[in-house]
């Protein structure tokens, strides 16, 4: 098995939409490097996958697969909000961006963001927004985003 930190000559990365088979390729474990996922059964995953799929292009989940290892190594999602402002405009809300710790530094995060931004543009969004931690600010600035306003949150436990 190839070391993901090697020079990458034999690695093939594919950017694509999430597929139902991606649970067995480590998708949930990858999300666990970002936040709490809890235990997700195959049945729960399949139900949520179908539900998200029913939203069409209004909810897109991008993954990057290391095809040699059949492993999901990066992901991000975007939800399209339909608004009344800006002539009934649309806003893309980017969430859950994470690159596997063994694959960082390979520009995969930028590929995820670029893919999601392209999706927002193709959906007619007038902007895309995301929340991030202070330590990730520089990364998102390199992807063309700018800090604006202040994030607020209330969690319902």
Biotite code that builds the C-alpha atoms (Angstrom):
import biotite.structure as struc

atoms = struc.array([
    struc.Atom([0.000, 0.000, 0.000], chain_id="A", res_id=1, res_name="UNK", atom_name="CA", element="C"),
    struc.Atom([1.372, 3.387, -1.004], chain_id="A", res_id=2, res_name="UNK", atom_name="CA", element="C"),
    struc.Atom([2.289, 5.928, 1.627], chain_id="A", res_id=3, res_name="UNK", atom_name="CA", element="C"),
    struc.Atom([0.027, 8.971, 1.100], chain_id="A", res_id=4, res_name="UNK", atom_name="CA", element="C"),
    struc.Atom([2.991, 11.179, 1.977], chain_id="A", res_id=5, res_name="UNK", atom_name="CA", element="C"),
    struc.Atom([5.133, 9.805, -0.849], chain_id="A", res_id=6, res_name="UNK", atom_name="CA", element="C"),
    struc.Atom([5.877, 11.815, -3.968], chain_id="A", res_id=7, res_name="UNK", atom_name="CA", element="C"),
    struc.Atom([2.479, 10.850, -5.396], chain_id="A", res_id=8, res_name="UNK", atom_name="CA", element="C"),
    struc.Atom([3.711, 9.465, -8.730], chain_id="A", res_id=9, res_name="UNK", atom_name="CA", element="C"),
    struc.Atom([1.312, 6.535, -8.473], chain_id="A", res_id=10, res_name="UNK", atom_name="CA", element="C"),
    struc.Atom([-1.594, 8.425, -6.923], chain_id="A", res_id=11, res_name="UNK", atom_name="CA", element="C"),
    struc.Atom([-4.687, 9.205, -8.910], chain_id="A", res_id=12, res_name="UNK", atom_name="CA", element="C"),
    struc.Atom([-7.123, 11.626, -7.321], chain_id="A", res_id=13, res_name="UNK", atom_name="CA", element="C"),
    struc.Atom([-10.629, 12.028, -8.675], chain_id="A", res_id=14, res_name="UNK", atom_name="CA", element="C"),
    struc.Atom([-12.947, 14.905, -7.731], chain_id="A", res_id=15, res_name="UNK", atom_name="CA", element="C"),
    struc.Atom([-16.585, 13.846, -7.927], chain_id="A", res_id=16, res_name="UNK", atom_name="CA", element="C"),
    struc.Atom([-19.977, 13.789, -6.223], chain_id="A", res_id=17, res_name="UNK", atom_name="CA", element="C"),
    struc.Atom([-20.521, 11.613, -3.169], chain_id="A", res_id=18, res_name="UNK", atom_name="CA", element="C"),
    struc.Atom([-21.679, 8.098, -4.068], chain_id="A", res_id=19, res_name="UNK", atom_name="CA", element="C"),
    struc.Atom([-23.627, 5.711, -1.862], chain_id="A", res_id=20, res_name="UNK", atom_name="CA", element="C"),
    struc.Atom([-20.657, 3.299, -1.834], chain_id="A", res_id=21, res_name="UNK", atom_name="CA", element="C"),
    struc.Atom([-18.389, 5.962, -0.279], chain_id="A", res_id=22, res_name="UNK", atom_name="CA", element="C"),
    struc.Atom([-19.280, 4.976, 3.277], chain_id="A", res_id=23, res_name="UNK", atom_name="CA", element="C"),
    struc.Atom([-17.139, 1.858, 2.877], chain_id="A", res_id=24, res_name="UNK", atom_name="CA", element="C"),
    struc.Atom([-14.354, 4.058, 1.439], chain_id="A", res_id=25, res_name="UNK", atom_name="CA", element="C"),
    struc.Atom([-13.943, 5.944, 4.725], chain_id="A", res_id=26, res_name="UNK", atom_name="CA", element="C"),
    struc.Atom([-16.240, 8.930, 4.192], chain_id="A", res_id=27, res_name="UNK", atom_name="CA", element="C"),
    struc.Atom([-17.627, 8.977, 7.759], chain_id="A", res_id=28, res_name="UNK", atom_name="CA", element="C"),
    struc.Atom([-14.170, 8.449, 9.282], chain_id="A", res_id=29, res_name="UNK", atom_name="CA", element="C"),
    struc.Atom([-12.876, 11.377, 7.216], chain_id="A", res_id=30, res_name="UNK", atom_name="CA", element="C"),
    struc.Atom([-15.656, 13.613, 8.561], chain_id="A", res_id=31, res_name="UNK", atom_name="CA", element="C"),
    struc.Atom([-14.608, 12.445, 12.030], chain_id="A", res_id=32, res_name="UNK", atom_name="CA", element="C"),
    struc.Atom([-11.304, 14.303, 11.495], chain_id="A", res_id=33, res_name="UNK", atom_name="CA", element="C"),
    struc.Atom([-13.390, 17.498, 11.330], chain_id="A", res_id=34, res_name="UNK", atom_name="CA", element="C"),
    struc.Atom([-16.096, 17.060, 13.947], chain_id="A", res_id=35, res_name="UNK", atom_name="CA", element="C"),
    struc.Atom([-18.168, 14.554, 15.904], chain_id="A", res_id=36, res_name="UNK", atom_name="CA", element="C"),
    struc.Atom([-19.879, 12.044, 13.631], chain_id="A", res_id=37, res_name="UNK", atom_name="CA", element="C"),
    struc.Atom([-21.071, 9.387, 16.035], chain_id="A", res_id=38, res_name="UNK", atom_name="CA", element="C"),
    struc.Atom([-21.755, 5.880, 14.845], chain_id="A", res_id=39, res_name="UNK", atom_name="CA", element="C"),
    struc.Atom([-23.615, 5.835, 11.500], chain_id="A", res_id=40, res_name="UNK", atom_name="CA", element="C"),
    struc.Atom([-25.039, 2.487, 10.406], chain_id="A", res_id=41, res_name="UNK", atom_name="CA", element="C"),
    struc.Atom([-25.190, 1.514, 6.747], chain_id="A", res_id=42, res_name="UNK", atom_name="CA", element="C"),
    struc.Atom([-28.971, 1.923, 6.860], chain_id="A", res_id=43, res_name="UNK", atom_name="CA", element="C"),
    struc.Atom([-28.724, 5.426, 8.376], chain_id="A", res_id=44, res_name="UNK", atom_name="CA", element="C"),
    struc.Atom([-26.130, 6.417, 5.793], chain_id="A", res_id=45, res_name="UNK", atom_name="CA", element="C"),
    struc.Atom([-28.265, 5.108, 2.926], chain_id="A", res_id=46, res_name="UNK", atom_name="CA", element="C"),
    struc.Atom([-31.368, 6.956, 4.198], chain_id="A", res_id=47, res_name="UNK", atom_name="CA", element="C"),
    struc.Atom([-29.483, 10.244, 4.586], chain_id="A", res_id=48, res_name="UNK", atom_name="CA", element="C"),
    struc.Atom([-27.820, 9.805, 1.178], chain_id="A", res_id=49, res_name="UNK", atom_name="CA", element="C"),
    struc.Atom([-31.239, 9.332, -0.457], chain_id="A", res_id=50, res_name="UNK", atom_name="CA", element="C"),
    struc.Atom([-32.683, 12.317, 1.428], chain_id="A", res_id=51, res_name="UNK", atom_name="CA", element="C"),
    struc.Atom([-29.825, 14.600, 0.353], chain_id="A", res_id=52, res_name="UNK", atom_name="CA", element="C"),
    struc.Atom([-30.153, 13.279, -3.192], chain_id="A", res_id=53, res_name="UNK", atom_name="CA", element="C"),
    struc.Atom([-33.808, 14.322, -3.231], chain_id="A", res_id=54, res_name="UNK", atom_name="CA", element="C"),
    struc.Atom([-32.672, 17.973, -2.958], chain_id="A", res_id=55, res_name="UNK", atom_name="CA", element="C"),
    struc.Atom([-31.063, 17.754, -6.390], chain_id="A", res_id=56, res_name="UNK", atom_name="CA", element="C"),
    struc.Atom([-28.383, 20.341, -7.063], chain_id="A", res_id=57, res_name="UNK", atom_name="CA", element="C"),
    struc.Atom([-29.473, 22.423, -4.049], chain_id="A", res_id=58, res_name="UNK", atom_name="CA", element="C"),
    struc.Atom([-27.278, 20.217, -1.818], chain_id="A", res_id=59, res_name="UNK", atom_name="CA", element="C"),
    struc.Atom([-24.047, 18.943, -3.318], chain_id="A", res_id=60, res_name="UNK", atom_name="CA", element="C"),
    struc.Atom([-21.356, 16.902, -1.587], chain_id="A", res_id=61, res_name="UNK", atom_name="CA", element="C"),
    struc.Atom([-17.972, 16.781, -3.283], chain_id="A", res_id=62, res_name="UNK", atom_name="CA", element="C"),
    struc.Atom([-15.378, 14.122, -2.506], chain_id="A", res_id=63, res_name="UNK", atom_name="CA", element="C"),
    struc.Atom([-11.876, 13.401, -3.669], chain_id="A", res_id=64, res_name="UNK", atom_name="CA", element="C"),
    struc.Atom([-11.005, 9.734, -3.931], chain_id="A", res_id=65, res_name="UNK", atom_name="CA", element="C"),
    struc.Atom([-7.526, 8.258, -3.938], chain_id="A", res_id=66, res_name="UNK", atom_name="CA", element="C"),
    struc.Atom([-8.453, 5.781, -6.662], chain_id="A", res_id=67, res_name="UNK", atom_name="CA", element="C"),
    struc.Atom([-5.466, 3.553, -6.065], chain_id="A", res_id=68, res_name="UNK", atom_name="CA", element="C"),
    struc.Atom([-6.489, 2.946, -2.452], chain_id="A", res_id=69, res_name="UNK", atom_name="CA", element="C"),
    struc.Atom([-10.253, 3.386, -3.037], chain_id="A", res_id=70, res_name="UNK", atom_name="CA", element="C"),
    struc.Atom([-10.270, 5.855, -0.145], chain_id="A", res_id=71, res_name="UNK", atom_name="CA", element="C"),
    struc.Atom([-12.112, 9.157, 0.264], chain_id="A", res_id=72, res_name="UNK", atom_name="CA", element="C"),
    struc.Atom([-9.398, 11.644, 1.228], chain_id="A", res_id=73, res_name="UNK", atom_name="CA", element="C"),
    struc.Atom([-11.174, 15.025, 1.018], chain_id="A", res_id=74, res_name="UNK", atom_name="CA", element="C"),
    struc.Atom([-14.720, 16.341, 1.067], chain_id="A", res_id=75, res_name="UNK", atom_name="CA", element="C"),
    struc.Atom([-16.878, 19.421, 1.308], chain_id="A", res_id=76, res_name="UNK", atom_name="CA", element="C"),
    struc.Atom([-20.516, 20.272, 0.783], chain_id="A", res_id=77, res_name="UNK", atom_name="CA", element="C"),
    struc.Atom([-22.611, 23.218, -0.330], chain_id="A", res_id=78, res_name="UNK", atom_name="CA", element="C"),
    struc.Atom([-26.261, 24.023, 0.244], chain_id="A", res_id=79, res_name="UNK", atom_name="CA", element="C"),
    struc.Atom([-28.000, 26.557, -1.963], chain_id="A", res_id=80, res_name="UNK", atom_name="CA", element="C"),
    struc.Atom([-30.259, 28.988, -0.105], chain_id="A", res_id=81, res_name="UNK", atom_name="CA", element="C"),
    struc.Atom([-32.974, 30.691, -2.125], chain_id="A", res_id=82, res_name="UNK", atom_name="CA", element="C"),
    struc.Atom([-33.596, 34.260, -0.967], chain_id="A", res_id=83, res_name="UNK", atom_name="CA", element="C"),
    struc.Atom([-35.857, 37.232, -1.618], chain_id="A", res_id=84, res_name="UNK", atom_name="CA", element="C"),
    struc.Atom([-33.001, 39.757, -1.486], chain_id="A", res_id=85, res_name="UNK", atom_name="CA", element="C"),
    struc.Atom([-30.903, 40.506, -4.581], chain_id="A", res_id=86, res_name="UNK", atom_name="CA", element="C"),
    struc.Atom([-33.858, 39.893, -6.919], chain_id="A", res_id=87, res_name="UNK", atom_name="CA", element="C"),
    struc.Atom([-34.622, 36.488, -5.425], chain_id="A", res_id=88, res_name="UNK", atom_name="CA", element="C"),
    struc.Atom([-30.946, 35.575, -5.473], chain_id="A", res_id=89, res_name="UNK", atom_name="CA", element="C"),
    struc.Atom([-29.191, 32.470, -4.233], chain_id="A", res_id=90, res_name="UNK", atom_name="CA", element="C"),
    struc.Atom([-26.361, 31.967, -1.735], chain_id="A", res_id=91, res_name="UNK", atom_name="CA", element="C"),
    struc.Atom([-24.108, 28.935, -1.460], chain_id="A", res_id=92, res_name="UNK", atom_name="CA", element="C"),
    struc.Atom([-23.350, 27.823, 2.108], chain_id="A", res_id=93, res_name="UNK", atom_name="CA", element="C"),
    struc.Atom([-20.146, 25.770, 2.167], chain_id="A", res_id=94, res_name="UNK", atom_name="CA", element="C"),
    struc.Atom([-19.781, 23.290, 5.013], chain_id="A", res_id=95, res_name="UNK", atom_name="CA", element="C"),
    struc.Atom([-17.815, 20.281, 6.221], chain_id="A", res_id=96, res_name="UNK", atom_name="CA", element="C"),
    struc.Atom([-14.574, 20.828, 4.303], chain_id="A", res_id=97, res_name="UNK", atom_name="CA", element="C"),
    struc.Atom([-11.879, 18.392, 5.421], chain_id="A", res_id=98, res_name="UNK", atom_name="CA", element="C"),
    struc.Atom([-8.773, 16.759, 3.970], chain_id="A", res_id=99, res_name="UNK", atom_name="CA", element="C"),
    struc.Atom([-7.430, 13.545, 5.480], chain_id="A", res_id=100, res_name="UNK", atom_name="CA", element="C"),
    struc.Atom([-4.482, 14.349, 7.743], chain_id="A", res_id=101, res_name="UNK", atom_name="CA", element="C"),
    struc.Atom([-2.193, 12.109, 5.688], chain_id="A", res_id=102, res_name="UNK", atom_name="CA", element="C"),
    struc.Atom([-3.016, 13.948, 2.462], chain_id="A", res_id=103, res_name="UNK", atom_name="CA", element="C"),
    struc.Atom([-2.692, 17.582, 3.492], chain_id="A", res_id=104, res_name="UNK", atom_name="CA", element="C"),
    struc.Atom([-0.342, 19.808, 1.512], chain_id="A", res_id=105, res_name="UNK", atom_name="CA", element="C"),
    struc.Atom([-1.382, 18.312, -1.857], chain_id="A", res_id=106, res_name="UNK", atom_name="CA", element="C"),
    struc.Atom([-3.797, 21.137, -2.793], chain_id="A", res_id=107, res_name="UNK", atom_name="CA", element="C"),
    struc.Atom([-6.793, 18.820, -2.306], chain_id="A", res_id=108, res_name="UNK", atom_name="CA", element="C"),
    struc.Atom([-8.613, 21.299, -0.072], chain_id="A", res_id=109, res_name="UNK", atom_name="CA", element="C"),
    struc.Atom([-8.295, 23.945, -2.765], chain_id="A", res_id=110, res_name="UNK", atom_name="CA", element="C"),
    struc.Atom([-9.673, 21.480, -5.322], chain_id="A", res_id=111, res_name="UNK", atom_name="CA", element="C"),
    struc.Atom([-12.700, 20.871, -3.091], chain_id="A", res_id=112, res_name="UNK", atom_name="CA", element="C"),
    struc.Atom([-13.310, 24.611, -2.645], chain_id="A", res_id=113, res_name="UNK", atom_name="CA", element="C"),
    struc.Atom([-12.866, 25.271, -6.379], chain_id="A", res_id=114, res_name="UNK", atom_name="CA", element="C"),
    struc.Atom([-15.346, 22.483, -7.185], chain_id="A", res_id=115, res_name="UNK", atom_name="CA", element="C"),
    struc.Atom([-17.906, 23.863, -4.720], chain_id="A", res_id=116, res_name="UNK", atom_name="CA", element="C"),
    struc.Atom([-17.427, 27.444, -5.972], chain_id="A", res_id=117, res_name="UNK", atom_name="CA", element="C"),
    struc.Atom([-17.948, 26.266, -9.560], chain_id="A", res_id=118, res_name="UNK", atom_name="CA", element="C"),
    struc.Atom([-21.163, 24.601, -8.424], chain_id="A", res_id=119, res_name="UNK", atom_name="CA", element="C"),
    struc.Atom([-22.334, 27.839, -6.775], chain_id="A", res_id=120, res_name="UNK", atom_name="CA", element="C"),
    struc.Atom([-21.593, 29.799, -9.956], chain_id="A", res_id=121, res_name="UNK", atom_name="CA", element="C"),
    struc.Atom([-23.409, 27.257, -12.122], chain_id="A", res_id=122, res_name="UNK", atom_name="CA", element="C"),
    struc.Atom([-26.443, 27.481, -9.810], chain_id="A", res_id=123, res_name="UNK", atom_name="CA", element="C"),
    struc.Atom([-26.567, 31.267, -10.226], chain_id="A", res_id=124, res_name="UNK", atom_name="CA", element="C"),
    struc.Atom([-25.459, 32.188, -6.712], chain_id="A", res_id=125, res_name="UNK", atom_name="CA", element="C"),
    struc.Atom([-24.428, 35.793, -6.133], chain_id="A", res_id=126, res_name="UNK", atom_name="CA", element="C"),
    struc.Atom([-22.091, 34.716, -3.321], chain_id="A", res_id=127, res_name="UNK", atom_name="CA", element="C"),
    struc.Atom([-20.784, 31.736, -1.398], chain_id="A", res_id=128, res_name="UNK", atom_name="CA", element="C"),
    struc.Atom([-20.093, 31.857, 2.326], chain_id="A", res_id=129, res_name="UNK", atom_name="CA", element="C"),
    struc.Atom([-18.571, 29.608, 4.949], chain_id="A", res_id=130, res_name="UNK", atom_name="CA", element="C"),
    struc.Atom([-17.581, 29.634, 8.592], chain_id="A", res_id=131, res_name="UNK", atom_name="CA", element="C"),
    struc.Atom([-14.116, 28.565, 9.631], chain_id="A", res_id=132, res_name="UNK", atom_name="CA", element="C"),
    struc.Atom([-11.799, 28.542, 12.596], chain_id="A", res_id=133, res_name="UNK", atom_name="CA", element="C"),
    struc.Atom([-9.176, 31.266, 12.971], chain_id="A", res_id=134, res_name="UNK", atom_name="CA", element="C"),
    struc.Atom([-6.401, 28.784, 12.172], chain_id="A", res_id=135, res_name="UNK", atom_name="CA", element="C"),
    struc.Atom([-7.999, 28.021, 8.775], chain_id="A", res_id=136, res_name="UNK", atom_name="CA", element="C"),
    struc.Atom([-8.468, 31.671, 7.768], chain_id="A", res_id=137, res_name="UNK", atom_name="CA", element="C"),
    struc.Atom([-5.239, 31.851, 5.719], chain_id="A", res_id=138, res_name="UNK", atom_name="CA", element="C"),
    struc.Atom([-6.176, 28.717, 3.750], chain_id="A", res_id=139, res_name="UNK", atom_name="CA", element="C"),
    struc.Atom([-9.548, 30.145, 2.753], chain_id="A", res_id=140, res_name="UNK", atom_name="CA", element="C"),
    struc.Atom([-7.974, 33.482, 1.847], chain_id="A", res_id=141, res_name="UNK", atom_name="CA", element="C"),
    struc.Atom([-5.685, 31.573, -0.555], chain_id="A", res_id=142, res_name="UNK", atom_name="CA", element="C"),
    struc.Atom([-8.871, 30.144, -2.067], chain_id="A", res_id=143, res_name="UNK", atom_name="CA", element="C"),
    struc.Atom([-10.141, 33.669, -2.764], chain_id="A", res_id=144, res_name="UNK", atom_name="CA", element="C"),
    struc.Atom([-12.449, 34.209, 0.214], chain_id="A", res_id=145, res_name="UNK", atom_name="CA", element="C"),
    struc.Atom([-12.369, 37.291, 2.443], chain_id="A", res_id=146, res_name="UNK", atom_name="CA", element="C"),
    struc.Atom([-13.267, 37.655, 6.102], chain_id="A", res_id=147, res_name="UNK", atom_name="CA", element="C"),
    struc.Atom([-16.610, 39.393, 6.554], chain_id="A", res_id=148, res_name="UNK", atom_name="CA", element="C"),
    struc.Atom([-18.671, 40.029, 9.653], chain_id="A", res_id=149, res_name="UNK", atom_name="CA", element="C"),
    struc.Atom([-18.672, 37.786, 12.736], chain_id="A", res_id=150, res_name="UNK", atom_name="CA", element="C"),
    struc.Atom([-19.901, 34.239, 13.138], chain_id="A", res_id=151, res_name="UNK", atom_name="CA", element="C"),
    struc.Atom([-22.458, 33.497, 15.830], chain_id="A", res_id=152, res_name="UNK", atom_name="CA", element="C"),
    struc.Atom([-23.794, 30.085, 16.822], chain_id="A", res_id=153, res_name="UNK", atom_name="CA", element="C"),
    struc.Atom([-26.124, 28.419, 19.270], chain_id="A", res_id=154, res_name="UNK", atom_name="CA", element="C"),
    struc.Atom([-25.904, 24.665, 19.605], chain_id="A", res_id=155, res_name="UNK", atom_name="CA", element="C"),
    struc.Atom([-28.951, 22.621, 20.611], chain_id="A", res_id=156, res_name="UNK", atom_name="CA", element="C"),
    struc.Atom([-27.728, 19.654, 22.638], chain_id="A", res_id=157, res_name="UNK", atom_name="CA", element="C"),
])
